[in-house]
Amino acid sequence: MTVVKSAMGTSRTLRGKLGDAFLLSFPALFLCLIFDFVGGAVLGKNWDTIMSYFPILVFIMPGLMDLRGNIFSALASRFTTKLNLGLIENVRDSEVTTQIVMAILSSKIPLIVLWVVGLFLVHNLVQDVIVLLMVIASAIFIGVILGYGTAIITIIPFKKGYDPDLIAAPLISSLADLITMPTMVYFALLYLHHEDAFYVLSFTMLAILIALAFKAKFQKEHKRAFGELAAIIGAMALIETVTGGLLVKYEKIINAVIIVSVMWPSVNDSMGNFGSIIAAKVSTKIHLEGVEAVKSRETLYDFISLLILAPIIGYLTNLISMWVVVHYIHRPARILWNFVLGFPFVILVAMLIGLVVAILADKYNWDPDNVAIPVVTTLSDVIGTMFLVWVALSVI
């Protein structure tokens, strides 16, 4: 008999939802904001170097950051569902290891898709092959950290009595950004300054990838999940080319309004995080109670409680980015009120996408755990980048 467990952070009243939002979601979202500014600061400081030597990296970077976050946020959603159903209990369970290996292997799909598309836009085959080594090496290293990090972020809170859906997706998505962007930038710098060390490290990572591939032993359900995830991630990688194209097209404007490049990881990640919280909660509810349970006041209360946090996160994003630009990049910066006032509206769009995609996935017999978060975070990335380009254009 299946055992269904429950956790704190599942209040059904508006007051309870507000309490969950401020006590659980807000600390996670704020911590994610801090994580994201590490990546934003690294990108802003090295923007000219990356554009000069490795323009294809700028093209594929948005997709690689976002889709790695997607893959492991979806992994967090699957872990939460399995925890609630009593199918896993601790990090050492064999099911946990199998799911992690599946996520690491699937993270290579967007890498190849984005790189191939980038070949048609950036015509320097030698540099493009070097960038491929950069992203493959970083993907393997990051995948191990994110895989076990996801297990810890979901399993430990659940065992302590808290709802992982409120914190896991935002934390793992931002952890992906925290690690991914600096890793790729510093791999690029390693190649420029210590080429031999770069090749040794890259081929060592390739050997690890081959070893991990031989360890993957999927059952029928894992093969189905991998197929769903591969199809979604591949499609999302193509959509992410829009984001990369926007960055390349407007790179001079973004460099002129440098605060936008610093805010970019945080804005896109925050949108994806808000949407992912809704998507994860709806997905868990569908698995436990059926899709009809989503059509309730409880879902509306989830929206209201999270939307109240949006203006706070938006203002803090602008405030922290000002500090980074002034004290780290040593350029002037100010509050951008069109950004602050527009931020809650793009957050609302992201949450609505998370709700609709989870419901549609269930309707067409796809697992919402594998579909909803990748779709919402990818579309949020595109919408967020368009929003920031508009902000930059309005400032100039």
Salt bridges, closest charged atoms under 4 A:
GLU95 OE2 - LYS82 NZ 3.49
GLU95 OE1 - HIS222 NE2 3.03
ASP163 OD2 - LYS281 NZ 3.54
GLU221 OE1 - LYS82 NZ 3.75
GLU228 OE2 - ARG224 NH1 3.06
GLU289 OE2 - ARG12 NH2 3.63
GLU289 OE2 - LYS285 NZ 3.75
GLU292 OE2 - LYS295 NZ 3.48
GLU298 OE1 - ARG12 NH1 2.64
GLU298 OE2 - LYS17 NZ 3.20
GLU298 OE1 - LYS285 NZ 3.19
ASP302 OD1 - LYS17 NZ 2.93
ASP367 OD1 - HIS287 NE2 2.87
ASP369 OD2 - HIS287 NE2 3.31
